[in-house]
Amino acid sequence: MGVLDELDWNWASATGGVLSRRQAMRLGAMLLAVLPSLLDSKVRTVLGGRGTARLEDLAFPDTELARDAERRARETLSPAMYEHSWRTYYFGKALAGWDRAAAVDDELVFVAAMLHDIELENPVPGRCFAVRGAQYAEAALTECGETPERVQAVRDGIAQHITLGLSDLSTIAGFLSTGAGLDLFGMRWPDMDPQWLAVVLATHPRLDFKNVVIAAARREVAAVPDGRLALIYRTGWEQLVASAPFDE
């Protein structure tokens, strides 16, 4: 069994997202393999290369469940993190189209994007924010009367989205990881249409997002020093966020 298979919901709920030394070492090795792709995106950004990935508009699933998730995010998150949730959804959707990824339930990925960082700004010692966010989503979707299968899909996607090595945009975890990765680090920035990016950023402004998310990450790392975010943080996460190709 690979380390990614080990880090399932049973592991997350039992450990709170705390990695064993062996898991941390194996994920660290995976991170070293991922870094070249991130650096390649930054090099292509400097050189000016851009793709044509775009959406025709800024539509989203206007359903009762989606509206409930948006309300929860708006009422709980700081303005900068709330807008990040929207950008994660739109960036993930655009990149999924660019990759021609198999369709994933649009309502569920919207809900997951709205709730994926719902606990980041309120750290709890020894309990990873992604695990607590997954539990929050599980309770919220259950309250809304969703089926166990749909509840589990969102819960697991949120719990897994900060695990290294997730890039399959046909899964909720991969969708969140990739969309957030673009907003945080500029990953795959060259694949985006610059005019469409400008529209997204005007509609959902960054509001000093870099400083807000860095401060939140520092508090999370202090609370969960053996978690997945802490592992990534120690490899230069803060510097990668600060150097993302976005004006604040």
JOLIN-V111565 format. One record per run of one state. SS is the DSSP state (H for helix, E for strand, C for the rest). FROM is the first residue (numbers start at 1). TO is the last residue. If there is no record, write none. Layout:
SS;FROM;TO / SS;FROM;TO
This chain:
C;1;2 / H;3;6 / C;7;8 / H;9;15 / C;16;17 / E;18;18 / C;19;20 / H;21;47 / C;48;52 / E;53;53 / C;54;63 / H;64;76 / C;77;78 / H;79;99 / C;100;105 / H;106;115 / C;116;123 / E;124;124 / C;125;126 / E;127;127 / C;128;128 / H;129;143 / C;144;147 / H;148;160 / C;161;171 / H;172;185 / C;186;188 / H;189;191 / E;192;192 / C;193;193 / H;194;203 / C;204;208 / H;209;223 / C;224;226 / E;227;227 / H;228;242 / C;243;248
